Amino acid sequence: MSPVLWEDVIQPGSSWSLILRRGRELHIEDVEGGANVAALFYNFDCPVERYNMPDTLKAQHTAHLTKGFVLYSDMGRILCSITQDSCGWHDPIGSHNDARAVFEKYGPSTYQAERNNYHRNTRDNFLMELEKYGLGLRDLTPNVNFFGKVVVDHDGAMKYVAGNSRPGDSVTLRAEMNLLVVLDTGQHPLDPNRHYAPKPVKFSVREAPPVAADDLCRLSRPENARGFVNTERYFL
């Protein structure tokens, strides 16, 4: 295993962004269990290309993400691959909370009264990170909720499944393009817990092993093999 290039902890209810270069991997660990990590993905070299939730799901015939799946851009290329996963289910359909939802669910809260324990919301945290790269509200896309689990019943109702992620569970993403990654540790919007209690996560960045010919993410779906070819041609 290659040495850690960078590691840090994202505190509860906080956001972080990083540039993940092609050929490196991002390892995210749920430190306490029950964490939620909302994530956005963009082509750092051309941010108009970004994560496309519908194409990611329909190309892989799934409504959740785990090891062996990839995240597609809106140009048919692969942004990143999930190469390791001890959790088994990550939610791509539950979206994220905003200031109004947090206020209605958890009550009023201000920095002046509670300092760093005040109630943050993922929408504003996302926008704060995106502004650092010249992006804004119009650039918000559907996000992935790592460690979150949402199931849909036969009537179309969405249900949050508590306890999906345990202490020490982790997921590893291999960058197939140069990525801008935005992360936020706010609670899942469908989490029924009426108390504001986001959890911290630890992340680290390493050099990833080369993509082998029999790579699981490449071969798990015929569409993925074509997606890898499209991505490789982009870098010729």
C-alpha atoms as an extended CHARMM CRD file, in Angstrom:
* protein
*
       236  EXT
         1         1  MET       CA              0.0000000000        0.0000000000        0.0000000000  PROA      1               0.0000000000
         2         2  SER       CA              1.3280000000        3.4310000000       -0.9420000000  PROA      2               0.0000000000
         3         3  PRO       CA              2.0030000000        5.9970000000        1.8150000000  PROA      3               0.0000000000
         4         4  VAL       CA             -0.6480000000        8.4710000000        2.8750000000  PROA      4               0.0000000000
         5         5  LEU       CA             -0.1820000000       11.7770000000        1.0520000000  PROA      5               0.0000000000
         6         6  TRP       CA             -2.7200000000       13.6890000000        3.0870000000  PROA      6               0.0000000000
         7         7  GLU       CA             -5.1770000000       12.9070000000        5.8500000000  PROA      7               0.0000000000
         8         8  ASP       CA             -7.5070000000       14.8970000000        8.0670000000  PROA      8               0.0000000000
         9         9  VAL       CA            -10.7930000000       14.7820000000        9.9880000000  PROA      9               0.0000000000
        10        10  ILE       CA            -13.9160000000       16.6030000000        8.8470000000  PROA      10              0.0000000000
        11        11  GLN       CA            -15.7140000000       17.7230000000       11.9750000000  PROA      11              0.0000000000
        12        12  PRO       CA            -19.4680000000       17.1360000000       12.5220000000  PROA      12              0.0000000000
        13        13  GLY       CA            -21.6520000000       19.3510000000       10.3650000000  PROA      13              0.0000000000
        14        14  SER       CA            -18.6530000000       20.7430000000        8.4700000000  PROA      14              0.0000000000
        15        15  SER       CA            -17.5500000000       20.8120000000        4.8540000000  PROA      15              0.0000000000
        16        16  TRP       CA            -14.2840000000       20.2900000000        3.0150000000  PROA      16              0.0000000000
        17        17  SER       CA            -13.1090000000       20.3280000000       -0.5860000000  PROA      17              0.0000000000
        18        18  LEU       CA            -10.0420000000       18.9160000000       -2.2740000000  PROA      18              0.0000000000
        19        19  ILE       CA             -8.4780000000       18.3030000000       -5.6590000000  PROA      19              0.0000000000
        20        20  LEU       CA             -8.1560000000       14.5640000000       -6.2190000000  PROA      20              0.0000000000
        21        21  ARG       CA             -5.8260000000       13.9150000000       -9.1280000000  PROA      21              0.0000000000
        22        22  ARG       CA             -6.3410000000       11.1080000000      -11.6290000000  PROA      22              0.0000000000
        23        23  GLY       CA             -4.6470000000        7.9780000000      -10.3030000000  PROA      23              0.0000000000
        24        24  ARG       CA             -5.1080000000        8.7990000000       -6.6360000000  PROA      24              0.0000000000
        25        25  GLU       CA             -7.6650000000        7.4230000000       -4.2160000000  PROA      25              0.0000000000
        26        26  LEU       CA             -9.7500000000        8.9740000000       -1.4810000000  PROA      26              0.0000000000
        27        27  HSD       CA            -10.4290000000        6.8130000000        1.5720000000  PROA      27              0.0000000000
        28        28  ILE       CA            -13.3100000000        7.9600000000        3.8160000000  PROA      28              0.0000000000
        29        29  GLU       CA            -13.8660000000        6.3950000000        7.2390000000  PROA      29              0.0000000000
        30        30  ASP       CA            -16.9000000000        6.6450000000        9.5070000000  PROA      30              0.0000000000
        31        31  VAL       CA            -15.1950000000        7.1670000000       12.8490000000  PROA      31              0.0000000000
        32        32  GLU       CA            -18.1230000000        6.7660000000       15.2720000000  PROA      32              0.0000000000
        33        33  GLY       CA            -20.7760000000        5.0170000000       13.1710000000  PROA      33              0.0000000000
        34        34  GLY       CA            -23.9390000000        6.5860000000       11.7730000000  PROA      34              0.0000000000
        35        35  ALA       CA            -22.1200000000        9.2460000000        9.7570000000  PROA      35              0.0000000000
        36        36  ASN       CA            -23.3510000000       10.7770000000        6.5310000000  PROA      36              0.0000000000
        37        37  VAL       CA            -21.0230000000       12.3000000000        3.9420000000  PROA      37              0.0000000000
        38        38  ALA       CA            -22.7500000000       14.2820000000        1.2000000000  PROA      38              0.0000000000
        39        39  ALA       CA            -20.4170000000       14.5400000000       -1.7920000000  PROA      39              0.0000000000
        40        40  LEU       CA            -20.2610000000       16.4910000000       -5.0600000000  PROA      40              0.0000000000
        41        41  PHE       CA            -17.9080000000       15.6890000000       -7.9510000000  PROA      41              0.0000000000
        42        42  TYR       CA            -16.6620000000       17.8760000000      -10.8230000000  PROA      42              0.0000000000
        43        43  ASN       CA            -14.0460000000       17.6070000000      -13.5640000000  PROA      43              0.0000000000
        44        44  PHE       CA            -11.4970000000       19.9840000000      -12.0550000000  PROA      44              0.0000000000
        45        45  ASP       CA            -10.0350000000       20.8660000000      -15.4670000000  PROA      45              0.0000000000
        46        46  CYS       CA            -13.4820000000       21.7570000000      -16.8650000000  PROA      46              0.0000000000
        47        47  PRO       CA            -16.0870000000       22.0470000000      -14.0800000000  PROA      47              0.0000000000
        48        48  VAL       CA            -19.0320000000       22.2290000000      -16.4810000000  PROA      48              0.0000000000
        49        49  GLU       CA            -18.5630000000       18.4410000000      -16.5750000000  PROA      49              0.0000000000
        50        50  ARG       CA            -19.8590000000       17.0160000000      -13.3140000000  PROA      50              0.0000000000
        51        51  TYR       CA            -21.4760000000       14.0110000000      -11.6340000000  PROA      51              0.0000000000
        52        52  ASN       CA            -24.6600000000       12.8080000000      -13.3200000000  PROA      52              0.0000000000
        53        53  MET       CA            -26.9030000000       10.8210000000      -10.9980000000  PROA      53              0.0000000000
        54        54  PRO       CA            -29.4240000000        9.5170000000      -13.6140000000  PROA      54              0.0000000000
        55        55  ASP       CA            -26.7210000000        8.1780000000      -15.9420000000  PROA      55              0.0000000000
        56        56  THR       CA            -24.8210000000        6.6310000000      -13.0350000000  PROA      56              0.0000000000
        57        57  LEU       CA            -27.8620000000        4.6900000000      -11.8870000000  PROA      57              0.0000000000
        58        58  LYS       CA            -29.4010000000        3.6540000000      -15.2100000000  PROA      58              0.0000000000
        59        59  ALA       CA            -26.0710000000        2.6000000000      -16.7450000000  PROA      59              0.0000000000
        60        60  GLN       CA            -25.4390000000        0.2430000000      -13.8250000000  PROA      60              0.0000000000
        61        61  HSD       CA            -29.0590000000       -0.8420000000      -13.2120000000  PROA      61              0.0000000000
        62        62  THR       CA            -28.9870000000        0.1460000000       -9.5580000000  PROA      62              0.0000000000
        63        63  ALA       CA            -30.4790000000        2.5540000000       -7.0200000000  PROA      63              0.0000000000
        64        64  HSD       CA            -27.5620000000        2.4030000000       -4.5910000000  PROA      64              0.0000000000
        65        65  LEU       CA            -23.7680000000        2.4050000000       -4.8130000000  PROA      65              0.0000000000
        66        66  THR       CA            -21.1140000000        0.0620000000       -3.4510000000  PROA      66              0.0000000000
        67        67  LYS       CA            -17.8410000000       -1.6300000000       -4.4410000000  PROA      67              0.0000000000
        68        68  GLY       CA            -17.5480000000       -2.2280000000       -8.1750000000  PROA      68              0.0000000000
        69        69  PHE       CA            -19.7090000000        0.7230000000       -9.1980000000  PROA      69              0.0000000000
        70        70  VAL       CA            -18.5460000000        3.9870000000      -10.7750000000  PROA      70              0.0000000000
        71        71  LEU       CA            -19.7610000000        7.5810000000      -10.8500000000  PROA      71              0.0000000000
        72        72  TYR       CA            -20.4700000000        8.9160000000      -14.3430000000  PROA      72              0.0000000000
        73        73  SER       CA            -20.1780000000       12.4740000000      -15.5580000000  PROA      73              0.0000000000
        74        74  ASP       CA            -22.7810000000       14.1370000000      -17.7640000000  PROA      74              0.0000000000
        75        75  MET       CA            -20.4450000000       13.5480000000      -20.7400000000  PROA      75              0.0000000000
        76        76  GLY       CA            -20.3340000000        9.7630000000      -20.4910000000  PROA      76              0.0000000000
        77        77  ARG       CA            -16.9830000000        9.5960000000      -18.7760000000  PROA      77              0.0000000000
        78        78  ILE       CA            -16.1320000000        8.0590000000      -15.4150000000  PROA      78              0.0000000000
        79        79  LEU       CA            -15.2450000000       10.4810000000      -12.6680000000  PROA      79              0.0000000000
        80        80  CYS       CA            -14.3070000000        7.9150000000      -10.0350000000  PROA      80              0.0000000000
        81        81  SER       CA            -14.6810000000        4.2550000000       -9.1040000000  PROA      81              0.0000000000
        82        82  ILE       CA            -15.6160000000        2.6410000000       -5.7970000000  PROA      82              0.0000000000
        83        83  THR       CA            -12.7860000000        0.1650000000       -5.2930000000  PROA      83              0.0000000000
        84        84  GLN       CA            -13.3330000000       -0.7730000000       -1.6310000000  PROA      84              0.0000000000
        85        85  ASP       CA            -16.3880000000       -0.6180000000        0.6130000000  PROA      85              0.0000000000
        86        86  SER       CA            -17.0950000000       -2.1960000000        3.9900000000  PROA      86              0.0000000000
        87        87  CYS       CA            -20.5010000000       -0.5370000000        4.3650000000  PROA      87              0.0000000000
        88        88  GLY       CA            -22.2460000000       -2.0800000000        1.3570000000  PROA      88              0.0000000000
        89        89  TRP       CA            -24.8030000000        0.6240000000        0.5690000000  PROA      89              0.0000000000
        90        90  HSD       CA            -24.4270000000        4.3180000000       -0.2340000000  PROA      90              0.0000000000
        91        91  ASP       CA            -27.3620000000        6.5460000000       -1.1120000000  PROA      91              0.0000000000
        92        92  PRO       CA            -27.4420000000        8.4680000000       -4.4230000000  PROA      92              0.0000000000
        93        93  ILE       CA            -31.0920000000        9.6150000000       -4.2870000000  PROA      93              0.0000000000
        94        94  GLY       CA            -31.7100000000       11.2420000000       -0.8800000000  PROA      94              0.0000000000
        95        95  SER       CA            -30.2370000000       14.7000000000       -1.7060000000  PROA      95              0.0000000000
        96        96  HSD       CA            -29.2170000000       17.0650000000        1.1350000000  PROA      96              0.0000000000
        97        97  ASN       CA            -30.7240000000       19.4700000000        3.6550000000  PROA      97              0.0000000000
        98        98  ASP       CA            -30.9250000000       23.2660000000        3.5210000000  PROA      98              0.0000000000
        99        99  ALA       CA            -31.3370000000       26.0580000000        6.0880000000  PROA      99              0.0000000000
       100       100  ARG       CA            -35.1250000000       25.8490000000        6.1890000000  PROA      100             0.0000000000
       101       101  ALA       CA            -35.1650000000       22.0630000000        6.6490000000  PROA      101             0.0000000000
       102       102  VAL       CA            -32.5890000000       22.2330000000        9.4450000000  PROA      102             0.0000000000
       103       103  PHE       CA            -34.5210000000       25.0110000000       11.2100000000  PROA      103             0.0000000000
       104       104  GLU       CA            -37.8300000000       23.1450000000       10.9850000000  PROA      104             0.0000000000
       105       105  LYS       CA            -36.3450000000       19.8540000000       12.1380000000  PROA      105             0.0000000000
       106       106  TYR       CA            -33.8740000000       20.9010000000       14.8250000000  PROA      106             0.0000000000
       107       107  GLY       CA            -35.0680000000       24.3420000000       15.8990000000  PROA      107             0.0000000000
       108       108  PRO       CA            -33.3950000000       27.7740000000       15.9430000000  PROA      108             0.0000000000
       109       109  SER       CA            -29.6380000000       28.0160000000       16.3570000000  PROA      109             0.0000000000
       110       110  THR       CA            -27.1170000000       30.8390000000       15.8900000000  PROA      110             0.0000000000
       111       111  TYR       CA            -23.3570000000       31.1250000000       15.9510000000  PROA      111             0.0000000000
       112       112  GLN       CA            -23.6160000000       34.0530000000       18.3550000000  PROA      112             0.0000000000
       113       113  ALA       CA            -25.3820000000       31.8800000000       20.9230000000  PROA      113             0.0000000000
       114       114  GLU       CA            -23.7290000000       28.5050000000       20.3470000000  PROA      114             0.0000000000
       115       115  ARG       CA            -20.4420000000       29.2760000000       18.5920000000  PROA      115             0.0000000000
       116       116  ASN       CA            -19.1470000000       26.2320000000       16.6500000000  PROA      116             0.0000000000
       117       117  ASN       CA            -22.0010000000       24.0530000000       17.9160000000  PROA      117             0.0000000000
       118       118  TYR       CA            -24.6100000000       25.9850000000       15.9420000000  PROA      118             0.0000000000
       119       119  HSD       CA            -26.7340000000       24.1220000000       13.3900000000  PROA      119             0.0000000000
       120       120  ARG       CA            -25.1730000000       24.1390000000        9.9510000000  PROA      120             0.0000000000
       121       121  ASN       CA            -26.8690000000       22.9500000000        6.7630000000  PROA      121             0.0000000000
       122       122  THR       CA            -25.3720000000       21.1090000000        3.8110000000  PROA      122             0.0000000000
       123       123  ARG       CA            -26.7140000000       23.4390000000        1.1040000000  PROA      123             0.0000000000
       124       124  ASP       CA            -24.9390000000       26.4960000000        2.5190000000  PROA      124             0.0000000000
       125       125  ASN       CA            -21.7980000000       24.4630000000        3.2570000000  PROA      125             0.0000000000
       126       126  PHE       CA            -21.7120000000       23.2370000000       -0.3420000000  PROA      126             0.0000000000
       127       127  LEU       CA            -22.0810000000       26.7780000000       -1.6760000000  PROA      127             0.0000000000
       128       128  MET       CA            -19.3260000000       28.0430000000        0.5990000000  PROA      128             0.0000000000
       129       129  GLU       CA            -16.9230000000       25.4230000000       -0.7810000000  PROA      129             0.0000000000
       130       130  LEU       CA            -17.9780000000       25.9190000000       -4.4080000000  PROA      130             0.0000000000
       131       131  GLU       CA            -17.3640000000       29.6650000000       -4.1870000000  PROA      131             0.0000000000
       132       132  LYS       CA            -13.6730000000       28.9350000000       -3.6110000000  PROA      132             0.0000000000
       133       133  TYR       CA            -13.5080000000       27.6440000000       -7.2050000000  PROA      133             0.0000000000
       134       134  GLY       CA            -15.6930000000       30.2430000000       -8.8910000000  PROA      134             0.0000000000
       135       135  LEU       CA            -18.7850000000       28.0140000000       -8.8020000000  PROA      135             0.0000000000
       136       136  GLY       CA            -22.1840000000       28.7190000000       -7.2580000000  PROA      136             0.0000000000
       137       137  LEU       CA            -25.8430000000       27.8460000000       -6.9290000000  PROA      137             0.0000000000
       138       138  ARG       CA            -26.3510000000       26.9990000000      -10.5950000000  PROA      138             0.0000000000
       139       139  ASP       CA            -23.5380000000       24.4460000000      -10.3180000000  PROA      139             0.0000000000
       140       140  LEU       CA            -25.1780000000       22.4040000000       -7.5540000000  PROA      140             0.0000000000
       141       141  THR       CA            -25.9700000000       18.8760000000       -8.7010000000  PROA      141             0.0000000000
       142       142  PRO       CA            -27.5120000000       15.8040000000       -7.0530000000  PROA      142             0.0000000000
       143       143  ASN       CA            -25.0660000000       14.4850000000       -4.4770000000  PROA      143             0.0000000000
       144       144  VAL       CA            -24.0780000000       11.0750000000       -3.1890000000  PROA      144             0.0000000000
       145       145  ASN       CA            -24.6330000000       10.3590000000        0.5200000000  PROA      145             0.0000000000
       146       146  PHE       CA            -21.8340000000        8.0270000000        1.5420000000  PROA      146             0.0000000000
       147       147  PHE       CA            -22.7370000000        5.7520000000        4.4840000000  PROA      147             0.0000000000
       148       148  GLY       CA            -26.4290000000        6.6360000000        4.1150000000  PROA      148             0.0000000000
       149       149  LYS       CA            -29.0400000000        4.0550000000        3.1320000000  PROA      149             0.0000000000
       150       150  VAL       CA            -32.4250000000        4.8420000000        1.6090000000  PROA      150             0.0000000000
       151       151  VAL       CA            -34.8140000000        2.1880000000        0.3270000000  PROA      151             0.0000000000
       152       152  VAL       CA            -37.8830000000        2.7430000000       -1.8490000000  PROA      152             0.0000000000
       153       153  ASP       CA            -41.0350000000        0.6830000000       -1.3560000000  PROA      153             0.0000000000
       154       154  HSD       CA            -43.4610000000       -0.4800000000       -4.0440000000  PROA      154             0.0000000000
       155       155  ASP       CA            -45.4910000000        2.7290000000       -3.6680000000  PROA      155             0.0000000000
       156       156  GLY       CA            -42.4410000000        4.9150000000       -4.2740000000  PROA      156             0.0000000000
       157       157  ALA       CA            -42.0310000000        6.0490000000       -0.6670000000  PROA      157             0.0000000000
       158       158  MET       CA            -38.4210000000        6.5940000000        0.4460000000  PROA      158             0.0000000000
       159       159  LYS       CA            -37.3280000000        5.2760000000        3.8310000000  PROA      159             0.0000000000
       160       160  TYR       CA            -34.0930000000        6.0020000000        5.6660000000  PROA      160             0.0000000000
       161       161  VAL       CA            -32.4530000000        2.9460000000        7.2370000000  PROA      161             0.0000000000
       162       162  ALA       CA            -30.6920000000        3.7720000000       10.5010000000  PROA      162             0.0000000000
       163       163  GLY       CA            -27.5730000000        1.8950000000       11.5780000000  PROA      163             0.0000000000
       164       164  ASN       CA            -26.3110000000        1.2360000000        8.0620000000  PROA      164             0.0000000000
       165       165  SER       CA            -22.7620000000        2.3200000000        8.8810000000  PROA      165             0.0000000000
       166       166  ARG       CA            -20.8050000000        1.0930000000       11.8920000000  PROA      166             0.0000000000
       167       167  PRO       CA            -17.7120000000        2.5610000000       13.5660000000  PROA      167             0.0000000000
       168       168  GLY       CA            -14.7280000000        1.9940000000       11.2950000000  PROA      168             0.0000000000
       169       169  ASP       CA            -16.7130000000        1.3990000000        8.1060000000  PROA      169             0.0000000000
       170       170  SER       CA            -15.0490000000        2.9370000000        5.0750000000  PROA      170             0.0000000000
       171       171  VAL       CA            -15.2770000000        3.5090000000        1.3500000000  PROA      171             0.0000000000
       172       172  THR       CA            -12.4630000000        4.1220000000       -1.1630000000  PROA      172             0.0000000000
       173       173  LEU       CA            -12.8460000000        6.1430000000       -4.3580000000  PROA      173             0.0000000000
       174       174  ARG       CA            -10.2860000000        5.9910000000       -7.1690000000  PROA      174             0.0000000000
       175       175  ALA       CA            -10.1150000000        9.1310000000       -9.3040000000  PROA      175             0.0000000000
       176       176  GLU       CA            -10.3630000000        8.3820000000      -13.0250000000  PROA      176             0.0000000000
       177       177  MET       CA            -10.2030000000       12.1150000000      -13.8460000000  PROA      177             0.0000000000
       178       178  ASN       CA             -8.7830000000       15.1630000000      -12.0910000000  PROA      178             0.0000000000
       179       179  LEU       CA            -11.5880000000       15.8530000000       -9.6510000000  PROA      179             0.0000000000
       180       180  LEU       CA            -12.8980000000       18.6510000000       -7.5240000000  PROA      180             0.0000000000
       181       181  VAL       CA            -14.4970000000       16.8220000000       -4.5960000000  PROA      181             0.0000000000
       182       182  VAL       CA            -16.7590000000       18.6290000000       -2.1200000000  PROA      182             0.0000000000
       183       183  LEU       CA            -17.6710000000       16.8290000000        1.1200000000  PROA      183             0.0000000000
       184       184  ASP       CA            -20.0760000000       17.7000000000        3.9330000000  PROA      184             0.0000000000
       185       185  THR       CA            -20.8470000000       15.8020000000        7.1440000000  PROA      185             0.0000000000
       186       186  GLY       CA            -24.3540000000       17.1210000000        7.7930000000  PROA      186             0.0000000000
       187       187  GLN       CA            -27.0720000000       14.6620000000        8.7480000000  PROA      187             0.0000000000
       188       188  HSD       CA            -28.9880000000       12.8890000000        6.0160000000  PROA      188             0.0000000000
       189       189  PRO       CA            -32.1860000000       14.8320000000        5.2040000000  PROA      189             0.0000000000
       190       190  LEU       CA            -34.3280000000       11.7140000000        5.7780000000  PROA      190             0.0000000000
       191       191  ASP       CA            -32.6930000000       10.7960000000        9.0970000000  PROA      191             0.0000000000
       192       192  PRO       CA            -35.6200000000       10.6570000000       11.5660000000  PROA      192             0.0000000000
       193       193  ASN       CA            -33.4390000000       11.6990000000       14.5280000000  PROA      193             0.0000000000
       194       194  ARG       CA            -34.9680000000       14.9460000000       15.8350000000  PROA      194             0.0000000000
       195       195  HSD       CA            -31.7130000000       15.9320000000       17.5440000000  PROA      195             0.0000000000
       196       196  TYR       CA            -28.9680000000       17.7470000000       15.6740000000  PROA      196             0.0000000000
       197       197  ALA       CA            -26.1590000000       15.1940000000       15.9240000000  PROA      197             0.0000000000
       198       198  PRO       CA            -23.8820000000       15.0130000000       12.8520000000  PROA      198             0.0000000000
       199       199  LYS       CA            -20.8190000000       12.7600000000       13.0320000000  PROA      199             0.0000000000
       200       200  PRO       CA            -17.1510000000       13.2980000000       12.0930000000  PROA      200             0.0000000000
       201       201  VAL       CA            -15.3500000000       11.3660000000        9.3640000000  PROA      201             0.0000000000
       202       202  LYS       CA            -11.6890000000       10.7980000000        8.6210000000  PROA      202             0.0000000000
       203       203  PHE       CA            -10.2910000000       10.9420000000        5.0900000000  PROA      203             0.0000000000
       204       204  SER       CA             -6.9370000000       10.1550000000        3.5240000000  PROA      204             0.0000000000
       205       205  VAL       CA             -5.4270000000       10.4070000000        0.0370000000  PROA      205             0.0000000000
       206       206  ARG       CA             -2.9920000000        7.8800000000       -1.4690000000  PROA      206             0.0000000000
       207       207  GLU       CA             -1.6190000000        6.9180000000       -4.8530000000  PROA      207             0.0000000000
       208       208  ALA       CA             -3.9120000000        4.2650000000       -6.3350000000  PROA      208             0.0000000000
       209       209  PRO       CA             -2.6390000000        1.0500000000       -7.9370000000  PROA      209             0.0000000000
       210       210  PRO       CA             -2.8380000000        1.0890000000      -11.7680000000  PROA      210             0.0000000000
       211       211  VAL       CA             -6.1610000000        0.0280000000      -13.2800000000  PROA      211             0.0000000000
       212       212  ALA       CA             -5.7820000000       -3.6210000000      -14.2750000000  PROA      212             0.0000000000
       213       213  ALA       CA             -7.3970000000       -5.2560000000      -17.2970000000  PROA      213             0.0000000000
       214       214  ASP       CA             -9.6030000000       -7.3260000000      -14.9800000000  PROA      214             0.0000000000
       215       215  ASP       CA            -10.5430000000       -4.3610000000      -12.7590000000  PROA      215             0.0000000000
       216       216  LEU       CA            -13.9010000000       -5.0300000000      -11.0650000000  PROA      216             0.0000000000
       217       217  CYS       CA            -15.2490000000       -1.5320000000      -11.6900000000  PROA      217             0.0000000000
       218       218  ARG       CA            -14.3850000000       -1.7650000000      -15.3790000000  PROA      218             0.0000000000
       219       219  LEU       CA            -16.0040000000       -5.1750000000      -15.8690000000  PROA      219             0.0000000000
       220       220  SER       CA            -19.0190000000       -5.0030000000      -13.5480000000  PROA      220             0.0000000000
       221       221  ARG       CA            -21.2150000000       -3.6280000000      -16.3620000000  PROA      221             0.0000000000
       222       222  PRO       CA            -20.7350000000       -3.4920000000      -20.1590000000  PROA      222             0.0000000000
       223       223  GLU       CA            -21.4810000000        0.2420000000      -19.9770000000  PROA      223             0.0000000000
       224       224  ASN       CA            -18.5860000000        0.7260000000      -17.5620000000  PROA      224             0.0000000000
       225       225  ALA       CA            -16.0820000000       -0.7250000000      -20.0150000000  PROA      225             0.0000000000
       226       226  ARG       CA            -17.2370000000        1.8440000000      -22.5790000000  PROA      226             0.0000000000
       227       227  GLY       CA            -17.0970000000        4.5640000000      -19.9430000000  PROA      227             0.0000000000
       228       228  PHE       CA            -13.4660000000        3.7300000000      -19.1790000000  PROA      228             0.0000000000
       229       229  VAL       CA            -12.6110000000        3.8650000000      -22.8950000000  PROA      229             0.0000000000
       230       230  ASN       CA            -14.2680000000        7.3000000000      -23.1930000000  PROA      230             0.0000000000
       231       231  THR       CA            -12.2920000000        8.4980000000      -20.1670000000  PROA      231             0.0000000000
       232       232  GLU       CA             -8.9660000000        7.1250000000      -21.3980000000  PROA      232             0.0000000000
       233       233  ARG       CA             -9.4290000000        8.8130000000      -24.7930000000  PROA      233             0.0000000000
       234       234  TYR       CA             -9.9820000000       12.1110000000      -22.9830000000  PROA      234             0.0000000000
       235       235  PHE       CA             -6.4400000000       11.8820000000      -21.6070000000  PROA      235             0.0000000000
       236       236  LEU       CA             -4.6760000000       10.7940000000      -24.8040000000  PROA      236             0.0000000000
